[in-house]
Amino acid sequence: MTESGPRGGEQADRGPASHGHPGPPPDGPGTGWSALSYQIAGMALYGAIGWLIGRWTHLGVLFPIGMIAGLGFGTALVILRFRSR
């Protein structure tokens, strides 16, 4: 008698997404909104981190630096996520 499922810690192959590959970039009207949301989220996250560290160290310049860094990281994420393969 044979088993049809994974044995002893083995995982079944679920396609390319299970190997760490995200697949092709999405197409459609939501792509632009996704790209914009990555950039806004990067600015908000790194801006908030810069604001918190700036308040802690009394360096107000860390807030705009964090926002600019977040915009750069968001743009890099958009390029990596939505480039054509």
C-alpha positions in Angstrom: 0.0 0.0 0.0 1.4 3.4 -0.9 0.7 6.8 0.5 -0.3 9.6 -1.8 0.6 12.6 0.5 3.9 14.0 1.7 5.9 11.8 4.2 8.1 12.6 7.1 8.4 16.4 6.8 8.3 16.6 3.1 6.0 19.2 1.6 4.0 18.7 -1.5 4.9 20.8 -4.6 2.4 23.6 -5.0 3.8 25.2 -8.1 6.2 28.1 -8.6 4.8 30.2 -5.7 6.0 27.6 -3.2 9.6 28.0 -4.3 9.9 31.7 -3.4 9.1 33.0 -6.9 6.3 35.5 -6.8 5.2 34.8 -10.4 4.5 37.4 -13.1 3.6 40.9 -12.1 -0.1 41.7 -12.0 -1.8 43.5 -14.9 -4.8 45.6 -14.9 -6.1 48.8 -13.4 -5.0 48.0 -9.8 -1.3 47.9 -10.8 -0.9 51.7 -10.6 -2.7 51.9 -7.3 -0.4 49.1 -5.9 2.7 51.0 -7.1 1.5 54.2 -5.5 0.6 52.5 -2.2 4.1 51.0 -2.0 5.6 54.5 -2.3 3.2 56.1 0.2 3.7 53.2 2.7 7.4 53.5 2.4 7.3 57.2 3.1 4.9 56.7 6.0 6.9 53.9 7.6 10.3 55.4 7.3 9.0 58.9 8.0 7.5 57.6 11.3 10.7 55.8 12.2 12.7 59.0 11.5 10.2 61.1 13.5 10.4 58.7 16.5 14.2 58.6 16.4 14.4 62.4 15.8 12.2 63.0 18.9 14.4 60.7 21.0 17.7 62.3 19.8 16.3 65.8 19.4 17.4 65.9 15.7 14.4 67.2 13.7 16.2 66.5 10.4 15.7 62.8 10.7 12.0 63.1 9.8 12.5 64.4 6.3 15.5 62.1 5.8 13.3 59.1 6.8 10.6 60.2 4.3 13.1 60.6 1.5 14.7 57.2 2.3 11.2 55.6 2.4 10.4 57.1 -1.0 13.6 55.6 -2.3 12.9 52.2 -0.8 9.3 52.3 -2.1 10.5 53.1 -5.6 13.1 50.3 -5.5 10.3 47.9 -4.4 8.1 49.0 -7.2 10.9 48.5 -9.7 11.7 45.0 -8.4 8.0 44.0 -8.1 6.6 45.3 -11.4 9.5 44.9 -13.8 8.7 42.7 -16.8 10.5 39.4 -17.0 
